[in-house]
């Protein structure tokens, strides 16, 4: 049997952390979405201003979905959800500026962003197919198949670990430019921006911990199977 009580001991704590992080980021965003910024700038305008200050020339588009905001380094396009694109709140400028931080990372050739982009092909394959060689490998007692699955899953883990400094750095760049340009004009507004971005950061931390826990479990099972076959 592939899944056992040990699996849940490894994975349930980070899963609960992830649920808490998702709840916190939504509640924090909604809280500060009700607080208008004195500059009256929209999230799209704040993102454009942050990009300009950082020397990034990008296209800014509105996309559907809640918190679907992201930066596409391939097309140099910053895509913002309606709440962020049109909103004139602390949450809107925080998220817009954060995504603009990724655009600045791109133009400044931030190495961790380049590494994350390079990992995308391997991650897209690994995240889809890692489970099957592990399941079949344990069923057939094939160490090679199990190891292949672990290698595939490791690409996903590495991607999430590399994502952490990328996201933290983008938030730091965003907060610095918002303060320097006066888009966030008071300590209270800057505090709200930090709260919104801090809540979002926990989702990345939880995701990385969850993947690490699963990888640790797979390695433990693999090493155990090797020991029992000797």
N, C-alpha and C positions, 0 to 999 in steps of 0.2 A: 504494500500500500504506500502510495507516494506521500499523501498528506497524513499527518498524525498530530497528536497533541503538542509535540515539540514545535511543529510548524506554527501553530497558533501562539505559542509562548513567544516565538521570535517576532511574529508579524502583527499581533493584535495591538501591542502598545504603540508602535508608530502609526498604525491605522487609526487608532483613537486620536492620536495627536493630529493626524491629517484632517479628521472630521472637525476637530476643534478649530484648526487653522482656517478651514473653509468657512466655518460659521463666523469666526472672528473677522475675516477679511470682508465678508458681506455686511456684517453689522457695522463695522467701522466705516466702510465706504458709504453706507446708507446714512449713518449719523452725520458725517461731514459733508455729504451731498446736500444737506439741509442748511449748511453754513456758507453764505455767499462771501466771496473775496472782495476786498475793497477796491481792487484794481478793475473789477467787472470784466476781466478777461475770460473767454471761454477756454475749455481745455485745449481746443485746436489752436487758438491764438497763443496760449502759453507754450504749447509744444513748438510752434513755429518760432517763437521768441527764443526759446532755449536752444533750438537747433541753430538759429542765426548766431547766437552768442558763442556757440561752440564750433562754428564754421562748417556745419553740416547742411548740405543742400538736398532736401528730400521732398517728396510728394506726400501730402497728408490727406487721407481719405476717411470717410465715414463708413463703417461696416456694421452689420447687424450683430445682435447678441449682447449679453450682459458680461461686462469685463472681458470682452474678446480682444482687447487692445494688444497690439504687437507691432514690432518693427521687422520688416523684411529686408535683409541686407542685399539680397539678389537684385531686387528692383528699386532699392533705395526708397521704399515706401513705408510710411508710418500710418497704420490703420487704427482708428479709434472708434470705440463703441458709441452709440448715440448719446448716452449719459455723460460720457467724457467729452466727446466732440463739441456738443452744444451747451454743456453745463457751465455755469459760472460759479462753481463752488470750490471749496478746498479740495474735495475728492477729485474733481475734474482736472484741476491744474496739477495736482500731485501725480495722477496717473499719466496725464499727457506729458508732463515734464519727464517722468520716469522713462517713457518710451522714447522721448527725444534723447535721453541719456544714452540709449543704445545706438542711436544715430551718430552721436558724438563719438562713442567708442569705435564705431565703424570708420569714421573719417580719421580718427587718431590712431587707427590700427591697433586697438587694444588687443593684446595677444590672446587673452582668455576667450574673447568673442570669436576670434579667428579659429581657435581650437574647437569651440562649440560648433561652429558652422561646418568645420571639417568632419566632425563626428556624426553629423545628421544622416548621411547615407547608411553608415554601419548601424546606427541606432534604429533607423526605420526598419531595417531588416531584422535586427536582433529582437526588437520588441514584439514583432509579429510571430517569429518562428522559434524562439528559445524553448518554449514549453514542450513542444513535440519531441525533439530528440531526448530531452530529459525523461519524459514519461515512457517513451519506448525503450530508452536505455536502461532505466531501472527495471522495467518489465522483462527485458531480455537479458538483464545482467551484463550489459555492454558498457564498459567503462569509457570507451571512445565516444559513444553517442552522448552519454551523460556529460562528459567533459566538453563536447562540442556545444551542448546546450548552455552550459555554464559560461563558456566563452562568449556566446551570443548575448546572454543576459548581461554579462560584464560591460558590454558596450553601452547598454542603457544606464547602468550604474555610473559609469565614467561620465556620460553625458550630463547626468543630474548633478554630479559633484562639480563638474566644470561650470555648470549653470549658476552655482551659488556665488562665486566671486563676480560673475557677469552681472547678476541681478543686484548684488550689494553695491557694486561700483556705479551702476546706472542710477540707483537711488541717491548715492552720495553726490554724483554730478548734478542730478536734478535739484537737490536741496541747495547746493552751492549756488547754482545759477539763479534759482528763484529768489534767493536772498540778495545776491549781488545786483540783480536787475530791478528789484522792487516789485516783482510780480506778486510775491507774498510780502506784505508790507509791515507785518507786526509779528511779535513773538508768538502770539496766539495762533496766527495763521501758519507760521513755520512749525509750531508744535503740532497742529492738525495734520500738516503734510507728513511730518515724521510718523505720526500715529497710523496714517493710511498706508504709507510705504512699509512701515514696520510690520503691520498686520499681513500685508502681501508677502513679505519675506518669509514668514513662518510657513506658508504653503510650500515653498521651495525646500525649506529645511525638512519639513515632514515628508515630502516626496523622496528626498535623498535618503533619509533615515529608513523609510519603508523599503526602498530598493536594497540598501545595505543589509537590512535584516534578512530579506529574502535570499540574498547572495550568501550570507553567513550560514543560513540554514542549508542551502544547496551544497555548500562546501563541506559542512558537517556530515550530511548524508553521504556525499561522495567519499569522504575519507573513511566513514564508517563502513561503507560497502567494500572499500579496498582492504580494510583490516579484516573483515569477515571472510574475504575470499582467499586470504593468505593461508 
